[in-house]
Amino acid sequence: MRHGLVALLVAVGLLAGARAAPYDGPLFDAHLHYNDEAFEGPHPLSDVLPRFKAAGVQAVLANSRPNEGTKALGAAKGAPRVVPFIRLYRNRADYANWFENPEIAAMVRAELAAGTAAGPYRGLGEFHLYDSANADGAVARELVQLADAKGLVVLAHCDDVAVEKLLAHAPKLRLIWAHTGIGGVPVERVRELLRRHPTLMGELSYRPGLTESDGRLSAAWRALLQEFPDRFLIGSDTWVNARWQHYEALMQAYRQWLGELPPGTARRIAWDNAAALFP
């Protein structure tokens, strides 16, 4: 009997340590860049298109520096569905002052008028607000109000204070919070913002604390994702070429922890939420 009990405990321990099967459905990459250093360098279309197929990525939210990268993806035969966003950066210098630079506002209006081969632009960003006070810049305010008026979605890399500032300028704005707080905004604060702002969604690349060292979901984030299954998206954030080099592995890591969630929740985060945002 004692040996049987030991065997049972060992079996239970092994079962508890077993990993769930990865999510095997479609993926919507809701934070992708095809910047000039990628498409003019080691990752031409002939390189990146097979990566999407290998990873099971069937749609992408593309925003690139400059916007020509997004246009190239949108025009490419064999590309996944491309949802084009206007990047607010013509070059790296624009990161520092876009929020008060009227040239950026003029560029956005010109891009909106021109559109892309994949159809009209569906949003603005990703843009960065390294200082939350810059969310009150004249051009930042102008552009989020323009997005709200035209039914565009905004992708913003910022802290929780800037999130609230942007939504104060345009309370009905559909805002994707890039990384859901890359600085590690506490889970309780994320929960508070999601409850307060029904048009806010969180994108999960680079999110500190999302997974443990073994790649499994943390308990706090598992609870949050299950509480708000319709408010989260996944993304690759291919901001440097190294992210392209490991694209398939990045998306497989998502599949692994998505498999730990109930199937319906996993499908929403992997695909349905983004597909509903961009019908």
N, C-alpha and C positions, 0 to 999 in steps of 0.2 A: 504493500500500500504506500509505504514511504517513497519507494522508487517511482511509483506511479504518479505521486504528487509532485515529485521533482520534475518528472518528464512533462507533466501538465504545465508547471510554472515556466519551464524552458520554452515550451510551445507558445504559451501566451506572450512571453517576452519577445520571441521571434516575430510573432504576428504583429505585436505593437510596433516593432521596429521596421516592418515591411513598408515599402513605399507604395503609394497609390499609383495606379496606371496613369500615365500622362494624358492630358486632354488631347484629343485627336481631331478636333473639328477645325473649321476655318479660323484664320487670324486676321484681324484688322489692325494694322500698324498705324496707330494714331499720333505718332510723333516721329516723322522721318525727314531727314535732310539729304538733299543731293547737291552738295556744295561744289564749288569750282575745283577744289583740290581733289575731289573724288572723280567727277566726270571728265576733268582735263588731265587726270593723273592715272592711277592704277585701277580705277573702277568705272570704265566706260559702260554703256548700256549692255554690251555683250557680256559683261561680268555680273552686273547687278540683277538683270532679269532672271537668270537661272537661280540666283540666290532666293528670290521671292518664291519661285516654284518649289525649290527644295525645302523651304521653311513652311510651306502651306499658307503663305500670306496672300490673300485674295483681294485686299484693298489696302491703300495707304493714304494717310493724310500727309501730303508732301509740302514742305516749305524749305526754300533753299536760298543760299547766299552766293550769287544773286539769283533772281527768280528764273533765270534761263534754265537752271537745273530742273526745276519743277516742270517747266514747259516741255523740256526734252522727255521727261518721264511720261507726261501726259500724251505726247505724240507718238510714243514708241509702240510699235506693233508687238504684241505679246506681253505687254505690261499688265500688272494687276489693275483693278479699278483705281484711278488716281483722283483724290479729292484735293484740288489745288488751293493752297493758302498763299497770301502775299506776305513774303518776308519783308520786314521793314529795313533791312540792311542791304545796301548796294555793295558795301565792303566792311571790313572790320572796324574802321573808324566810326561808322554809324552807331555802333553799340553804345558809345559814350554819350551821345546827345540827341538820339532820335526823338525823344519825348518832348523836345522843345525846338526841333528843326523843321521849319515849314517846308523845306524841300522834300522831306519824307512824306508829309501829307499830300503834296502835289504828286509825288511818285505813286502813292497808293491810289489816288483817283485816276491817274492815267492807266495803271494796271487794271483797275476795275473796268474801265471803259474798253480795254483791249481784250480781256479774257484770255483763255488758253484753248489749245486743241482738245483738252479734256472737258471743256465747258467753262462756265463762268467760275470765277473764284468764289469759294465758299466760306472764307474766313481770313483773318489777319493774324500774323505771328508765325512762328514763335518770336516774341520779343522779350528782352530782359529788363528788369527793374532792380538793379543791384542795391539801390537806395529806395526804400518804399516811398519817400517824399516825392520822388520823380513821377509817381503815378498821378500827381496833381499838375504835371507839366501841361502847358497849353496844347501841345500836339497829342500827348497821350489822351487827354480829355476829349479832344476833337475826334480822334480816331475810334475810341471805344463808343462814342455817341454815334458816329457814322456807322459803325458795325451794327449797333443796335437798330438803327433806323432802317438799314438795308437787310436785316435778318441774317447777318454774318456771325460766325462763331469766332471767338478770340482765344488764342493759345498764348498764355503768359507765364513766364519764368520769373517768379517773384516770391516774396514772403507773405505771410498771412495778413499783415497790415495792408500791404499793397492790394491784395485781393479785395479787401473791403473798400478801399479807396476807389478801385476801378468800378466796383458794383454800385458805389454811391453815385458815380457819374452817370451810370446807365443801369438802373436797378433790374431791368428785364434782360440784360445782356446774357447770352449763353457763353459762359467762360469755362475753358478747360485750363485747369491749374497744372502746368507742366511739373511733373515729378511729385505733385501733391505736397510741395514744400521740400525742396532739395536740402535745405538746412536742417531737416529733422524736426519740423513742427510737431509737437506732441499729438498723439492720436486723439486725445480728448479735444484738442483745439480743432483738429480736422473734423471731428464729429460735430462740434458746435457750428462750424461754418456750413457744413452740409445741411444741417437742420435749419439754419437761418436763411440760406440762399438756395432755393429750389432749382435755379438754373446753373448752379456750379457743379462741375464734374472734375474728377481727379485722374490725371495720367500718371502711370506708376513707374516709369523708368527712373533709375538712380534713387529710388525712394529709400532713405535710411530706415532700418528696422523692419522693412517689409518681410524679409526672410531671415532665418537663422544662418549660422555659418555653413550648415549642410545644405542650404538651398530650400529648406522647408519653410512654409509660412509661419510667421510668429503668431502666437495666440492672440495678441491684441489686434493684429491686422486681419486675421481670420474672422474675428468677431465683427470688425468694422465692415469688411467686404460682404459678409452675410447680412449685416443690418442694412446696407445700402447697395444691393446688387446691381441696381440700375444707374449707378453714379460713377463708375470707374471704367477706365480704358487702359490698354497697354500700348507701349511704344518702344521703338528701338533707340531713338535719339542718336542717329548716325552723324554726330557733329564732327567727328574726326575719322580718318580713314581706318583706324584700328577697329572701329565699330563695324565697318563694312567687312573687314577681314574675318570677323567673328559673328557675322549676322545670323547664320543658322543656329549657332550655339546660344546666342542671346534669346532667340525666339523659342528654342527648345527649353531653356530655363523657365520661361513663362509657362510652357506646356506642363512642365513638371509640377509647379506649385498649383496651377489651375486644376490639375487632376486631384488635388486634395480637397477641393470644394465640391458641393453637390453639383451634378451635371448641369442643371439649369442655370445656376449662378456662374459656373465656369463659362458657359456659352455666352451669357450676357456680357461678361467682362471681356472675353476674347473677341466677340463679334457683334452681338446684337445691339449693344449700347451705341457703338459708333455708327452702325448701319442705320439705326433709328435717328441719330443726330443728322445724318446726311442721306436722306432717302433719295 
